[in-house]
Amino acid sequence: MEKEELQKLKVQLESERAKIAEGLNHIERDNLNQSQRDASGDLSGYSFHMADMATDNFDREFSLDIASGEQTLLNRIDEALRKIQEDTYGSCENCQKPISMKRLKAVPYAKLCIKCKEDEEKSERKEPPS
């Protein structure tokens, strides 16, 4: 892989990392660092209505699910940046063949080449849910 292409992918990864980190900070600031009472805006001493509590709990769980997915993506980006530093970036973790530049431009944190990713997805569809 040429240094110029690698540098462009590194910039793309760093940009995506910054966006995701900001999104996680936003989720944390707006949802996760507040008590249930603060999040609902209820400043009175009265208890919550059960439907309001359920909505607040759903919103909090939804935010946690988003944050979990974003953290996973952040970890994959960090791993890709580490591989760039170690000069191992762009190789399929399964077959060790180079991952196509087209795939890396679309998914710069890809761990698998297209063929291995397709095989992985096919095997996941065949396995019954546990």
N, C-alpha and C positions, 0 to 999 in steps of 0.2 A: 504494500500500500504506500502511495506517495505521501511525503510529509505534509504537503499542502492539503490533501484530502483528509488526512488524519487530523490536522489542525482544525479544519472546518467542522469535523465531527465532534471534536473536543469542545469547541465553542458551542455547538448545538446542545451537547450534553450539559454543559455548564449553565446554559440559558434555561433549559428545561428544569434543571435542578433548582435554580433560583425561583422559578415560577411555582414549583411544587412546594418548596420550603415556605414561600409566602402564603400559599393556600393553607398549609398546615398551621402556620402561625395565626391566620385568620380564624380557622376552625377552633383552635385552642382559645384564642382571645374571646370569641363570641359565644362559644358553647361550653367548653370544658372547664373553664376557670370560674364558672358561676354556680352558685347554689341553685337549687330548683326554684326557690322563692325569688332570687334575683333574676333568673332567666324568664320567669313568667311576668315580672314587673309588679308582682303583688307585694306591696309594702305593709299591708295590714297584718294584724296578729291572728287573723282567722285562717282556718285550715283551707286547703285547696279542695276544689271540686274534683271528684275522681276522674271525670272526663278530661279536665284540664291537665291533671297529673299524667294521664295516659298519653295525651298529645305531647306534653313536654318530654316524657320518657321516650316516645317514638322519635321525636326530633333529635334527642341526645344520642340514641342508638344509631340513627341514620348518620349523624355526624361522625360517630366513632367508626362506623363501617367505611365511610369515605376516607377518614384519616388513616385507617388501617391499610386500605388499598394504596393510598398516596405514599405511605411510609414504605410499603413494599416496592413501589416504583422508584422511590428515592434510593433505596438500598441497591436496586439493580443499576441505577445510574452511577452511584458511587463505585460499584464493582467495575463497571465499564471504564470509568476514569482511572481506577487503580490499574486495570489491565493496560491502558494506554501508557501509564508510567512504567509498567513492567515490560512493555513491548510485547505483550501477548494478546493485544486487542485484535478482534476480527477473525478469530478462529473458532469454529464450532466446538462446543464443549463435548459433543458426542462423537463426531467422526474426525475431528481435528482438521478438516478441510477449511479453506477460507470461506467466510460468509460473503456473499455478493455485496458489492458496493451499493447496488440498488436497495437491497434489504437494509443495510446499515444506515442509509440515508433516511429510510422510512421509519426504522426502529433502531436508533443508534445504540441501544442497550441490549440488543438481541444477543442471546447466548447460543442459539442454534441456527444452522443454515436452514433454508426453506425445506429441503427434503427431510431433515431430522425433525423439524417442527411439525411437518405434516404427519410423519410417522407417530410422533408423540400424541398429537390430537386424535388420530385414528385409534390408537390404543386406549386413550381415555374414554372415547365414545363406546368402545366395546366392553369396558369394565363396568359391571353393575355398581350402582351407588352403594356406598357402605354406610 
